[in-house]
Amino acid sequence: MDDVAGQRFVPIADARSAGGTGTLLDRIAEPADLKSLSTPELTALCAEIREYIVDVVSQKGGHLGASLGVVELTVALARVLDLPNDRIVWDTGHQAYVHKVLTGRKDALWGIRQFGGISGFLKREESPYDSFGAGHASTAISAALGLAAARDLDGVRRRIVAIMGDGAMTGGLAYEALNNAGHSGRDLLVILNDNGMSISPNVGALAHYLTNLQTNPHLRKLRKESLNVMGRLPRVGGTAKSLATRLESAIKTALVPGGLFEALGFNYIGPVDGHDLPMLLDLLPKVLDRPGPVLLHVMTRKGKGLPVAESDHEGFHGVTPFDKVTGKAIPAPSSGRPGYTAVFGKAMVEAAAVFPKLVAITAAMPSGTGLVEFRDAFPGRFHDVGIAEAHGVCFAAGMACDGARPVATIYSTFLQRAFDQIVHDVALQHVPVIFAIDRAGVVGADGPTHHGVLDLSYMRCVPGMVVSAPRDGNELRDLLWTALMQDESPFAIRYPRDTVPEGFDPTRPPKVLPVGSWEVLNEGSDVMLLAVGAMVDTAVTVRGELAALGYAAGVVNCRFVKPLDRATLRRVRAAARVLVTIEENNLPGGFGEGVLEALAEDGSSRDDVVRLGLGDQFVPHGSRAELLAQVGLDAAGILASVRAAIPR
């Protein structure tokens, strides 16, 4: 595709060349194609888009509910705006599948979130219509305001729309941006896609009536002229105008659910029915022509058009392949072993019965972090703070200051948002918050915005932080108990989105491990594999293959990344010709660097130390197995690297 504003785009298939069945959707290769369709045709197109997205996602998996909820809104915006000259900024990509379909990626949708296919989120290098990449929530207003400032700097005419939704308004960044945007006075439209997961419910006929009052150009003109007349009245004109303005403000604040937005400097409009396409087509041009910052509150139904998705918002937010009629997931091949997340969830329930001060904190992910059973069993000890990770960590620090034992259970990639609180509110105060870091390492189809490949680096650099990674389900339970049995330090436990290895025994009593201890599984004189977390099981496999080739190889389970087991490190450094560190983390600042630092401090040789991990790069999306192979962290890749490192 063309280079737009210095940005190179990946070529994507043109929907016109794909043939098709003669449907309206087959005629849409870009948003401009919508402008020739009548309103009834656009309504029919919305039905086709819903059916198409359900067909794709039911077979391929992906984020479904939020996209089904914004079909009419997306079609209306694509029809009214001049894309890509105008800009749409989506908050996360959960809502953006319709946008992808309408912007030349209809056929490419069949490869969404798959290795080599298009991203499940917005990605600037994928399309000129993706004006801002997003995977984390609550960023759209900040980004859109930045685009508006750049527009004004260039002196060009361009309409900019930010679309918030799917709980993004629970994130503090959104309110920081609203405050700044309202103060700026810049022309900007923020659409609050309220799908029942955030903000307020529909207030019925009164809301529609007030919306009509605010958007009707004749009434706006009458209001303006009335105020001008009142302002020209002798003696009392200024007072009368001030009173009228204050009265209008008071009525809005009392009756309109957008009083907060008005106070922040936005012209609030809504709520309106986000599934009423004719109304949206009539309303949007009027709203877009209003000067200054405007917030349009749109009510939608998550999962709209698919009954099973409408009745189960959480279950159909992100799905694996499923039967369109029953909504039941199509079973994937199973190892019969539980995932780390499930093991952790059971362990939390088990621990809560023993530790009465134990509390669980999550950031809008009770099911994703395995805490539903804990929430149901101990509702008074469960806290979902919404999409507000920074607040959640500071909240945990406050609880820990007065004797509670909070476990902040947050995906690795989302915990990055709370780094300041980890440092200042937890570590600096030496409070024993436990961080259960789910989705550590490569996570698969969600791609680079969701890979948890930085946590070893950003946690390891925090003074006083204990950083650990279990090799299996048994050790995950052990580390949770170990963390709870000490109260001197904050304690991080990171684990992958994967099933646990063979040998998990949920009936085995948890053990308390010496903090900073490693476990030598095998000795080796040619090479010692120092593996972290999920890489231990792979290292054991590689050791067997090395042994078959005649190498004396050993494996160390380096379950503590900080503090390191320096005594064991010295011993294996002296015994083996080569040390190989293996971590599912970016190499800069990671476990391997920690080993090199320790060897240097001890005066030991750092020669023949090989670090394996992810390079200074962002890893694309794909299955976990595909990505580990791509970065050389599967058994074959590790074996090749080790053989190349052993002196002949």
Helices and strands as residue ranges (DSSP letters): G 15-18, G 25-27, G 31-36, H 39-60, E 62-63, H 65-69, H 71-80, E 87-90, H 97-100, I 101-105, G 107-111, H 140-154, E 160-165, G 168-170, H 172-184, E 188-194, H 205-215, H 217-232, H 237-255, H 259-263, E 267-273, H 277-288, E 293-299, H 307-311, E 318-319, H 340-352, E 358-362, H 372-377, G 379-381, E 382-384, H 389-401, E 405-411, H 412-415, G 416-418, H 419-421, I 422-427, E 434-438, G 447-449, H 455-460, E 466-468, H 473-484, E 491-494, E 519-522, E 527-531, H 535-548, E 553-557, E 560-562, H 566-575, E 578-586, H 591-602, E 609-614, H 624-630, H 635-645
